[in-house]
Amino acid sequence: MTRLRAAAATVLVAALLAGTPATAAADVIRDLEYWLDDYGIREAWNTTTGEGVKIAIIDTGVDSSHPDLAGAVVGGADFSGVGSPDGQRPVGTASSSHGTMVASLAAGRGVGSQGLDGVLGVAPSASVQSISIGFGEGSVDSDDQIANAVRWAVDNGADVINMSLTRNTLDWPESWDDAFLYAMEEDVVIVAAAGNRGSGTVVVGAPATMPGVLTVGGVNRFGEASWDASSQGVTIGVAAPSEELVGALPGGGYATWSGTSGATPIVAGVVALVRAAYPDLDAANVIHRVTATARDVGPPGPDFTYGRGLIDAAAAVAAEVEPVTANPMGDLADWIRIYRRADAVPTATAAPTAPPESSAPPPERTLAGTLYPTLNQLQFVGIPLLVLTGFSTLLIVLLMRAVRQFGMARRTR
């Protein structure tokens, strides 16, 4: 059974108030939320705060008793087999606080506790579904937990699904094909974490590798690519803060943390703002508004680190953006049609068919094509092995030419 992994590294801060004057205490948490100003979120609130949008948090469960989430959680379910029926009792041990922190960044109300101002989520008027799963725990297979959770979220009115987790593999089970495609066909936006190098996720893993999913990479507070708190990959759509984050803890406390687990609900919150501002917009165009208005900070165009760039919430809800007819993150239905065909067993009566006339012939294998590695080779095989392979190929070619020239020389004597 493949184990799911939370895409965050958490550091608890039990003594946030230590040595802090009482008069300044109320501002401690709010002052830590640098992303509210740096990424146009406060400005976007002049247009909308996300009212009427439902964000499904598929995670370890959200503690709805936290003051910052009181009234925000409108329902839930458990798919781990060990949680509460409403999904609001945190599941697990070390990761049990994960879902509550994620939810607070997406839709925290900022009410506060322990004398502090609380965490204001990106979409503080949006509502939350608490859907609990187990990261390597529970009586149900992890893959089945995800498929069932996605379907439940869609059937219960989710507009956005937040998945701050990784399967830690590039591929995913066919049950996810059906569940995720169901969500996309029902116009639900799925936002997923790229994962973190510091936690062992060197390459972006599913669900962040799935076409149609808005994948989130992470940056530090200066907008620079995070080394430990983000992975890299071609499927990254946008980047958001993944370091020096603060979130709500079960029971009423707060924690500082890092990881794309935190960057993902920030983006999910922006998606909620767009959905509230443009209620008639389909999922493809909601994603397009987020990616098209992102600030390009890497090499021109999409890249492995930032995707289309850093999120800009104010632009996402207010800028003029040309509509699209296809999801900029890809089409899962097309992927299934093309890549799952190899798994299908042909029937005994099926007659072979000729390829369509428009099919292009396979590309010619050239010397350059042999010596220069593809992107996938660089990513999964490794540069040293490829250099050795390329050198060996070149040596063979040179030897063949030498033998041919030696033979010609002997024939001309």
Secondary structure, 3 states (H helix, E strand, C coil): CCCCEECCEEEECCCCCCCCCHHHHCCHHHHHCCHHHHCCHHHHCCCCCCCCCEEEEEECCCCCCCHHHCCCEEEEEECCCCCCCCCCCCCCCCCCCHHHHHHHHHHCECCCCCCCCCCECCCCCCEEEEEECCCCCCCCCHHHHHHHHHHHHHHCCCCEEEECEECCCCCCCHHHHHHHHHHHHCCCEEEEECCCHHHCCCECCCCCCCCCCEEEEEECCCCCECCCCCCECCCEEEEEECCCEEEECCCCCEEEEECHHHHHHHHHHHHHHHHHHCCCCCHHHHHHHHHHCCECCCCCCCECCCECCECCHHHHHHCCCCCCCCCCCCCHHHHHHHHCHHHCCCCCCCCCCCCCCCCCCCCCCCHHHHHCCCHHHHHHCCHHHHHHHHHHHHHHHHHHHHHHHHHHHHHCC
